[in-house]
Amino acid sequence: MGSIHCMSRRAIDDEVMWNMMRRADLRGLISLLAILALALALVVGAGCSSDSPSDESTDTETESDAATEEEAADDEATEDAGAADEGMSDGEALVQERCTVCHDLIRVEGADYDRAGWEANVDRMIQNGANLTPEERDTVVDFLAAGS
């Protein structure tokens, strides 16, 4: 006949106690992770709030006031852009506006091409996605070739 496996009462109690401790450790770990996740969410949420200290005046600001301020900022930016363009040729303005989308002006200014080289280079940039009309392309090429 086969042997019968008997565990003492003490061994059973020890095993039951060990299983309870493992479950308690797992519950404690889950609780700790939940607390850490909450703390992280609070920190990230605090970082996304405005940098200025909150006061009651910002809480009561209406949407129309915000829209008015935004329109004023847009008008000011347009005036600044117009002032920057004063004294600039159309070609220079186009180069600063369109070429710097992908790279800085140092790269453009450092290039040493003749007119044919600039034409080929600008055409390649247009193929790569530069946003220039045919007239703007000619203006840019004229400006760049004149500077060479």
Contacts in CASP RR format, 6 or more apart in sequence:
PFRMAT RR
TARGET T0000
AUTHOR 0000-0000-0000
METHOD contacts of the structure
MODEL  1
MGSIHCMSRRAIDDEVMWNMMRRADLRGLISLLAILALALALVVGAGCSS
DSPSDESTDTETESDAATEEEAADDEATEDAGAADEGMSDGEALVQERCT
VCHDLIRVEGADYDRAGWEANVDRMIQNGANLTPEERDTVVDFLAAGS
7 15 0 8 1.000
50 58 0 8 1.000
52 58 0 8 1.000
85 93 0 8 1.000
88 96 0 8 1.000
89 143 0 8 1.000
90 139 0 8 1.000
90 143 0 8 1.000
91 139 0 8 1.000
91 140 0 8 1.000
91 142 0 8 1.000
91 143 0 8 1.000
92 143 0 8 1.000
94 132 0 8 1.000
94 136 0 8 1.000
94 139 0 8 1.000
94 140 0 8 1.000
94 143 0 8 1.000
95 105 0 8 1.000
95 108 0 8 1.000
95 140 0 8 1.000
95 143 0 8 1.000
95 144 0 8 1.000
96 105 0 8 1.000
98 130 0 8 1.000
98 131 0 8 1.000
98 132 0 8 1.000
98 136 0 8 1.000
98 140 0 8 1.000
99 105 0 8 1.000
99 108 0 8 1.000
99 125 0 8 1.000
99 130 0 8 1.000
99 140 0 8 1.000
101 130 0 8 1.000
101 131 0 8 1.000
102 125 0 8 1.000
102 128 0 8 1.000
102 130 0 8 1.000
108 144 0 8 1.000
111 121 0 8 1.000
112 148 0 8 1.000
113 120 0 8 1.000
113 121 0 8 1.000
113 144 0 8 1.000
113 145 0 8 1.000
113 148 0 8 1.000
114 145 0 8 1.000
114 148 0 8 1.000
115 141 0 8 1.000
115 145 0 8 1.000
115 148 0 8 1.000
118 141 0 8 1.000
118 144 0 8 1.000
118 145 0 8 1.000
118 148 0 8 1.000
119 141 0 8 1.000
122 130 0 8 1.000
122 132 0 8 1.000
122 137 0 8 1.000
122 140 0 8 1.000
122 141 0 8 1.000
122 144 0 8 1.000
123 137 0 8 1.000
125 132 0 8 1.000
126 132 0 8 1.000
126 137 0 8 1.000
132 140 0 8 1.000
END
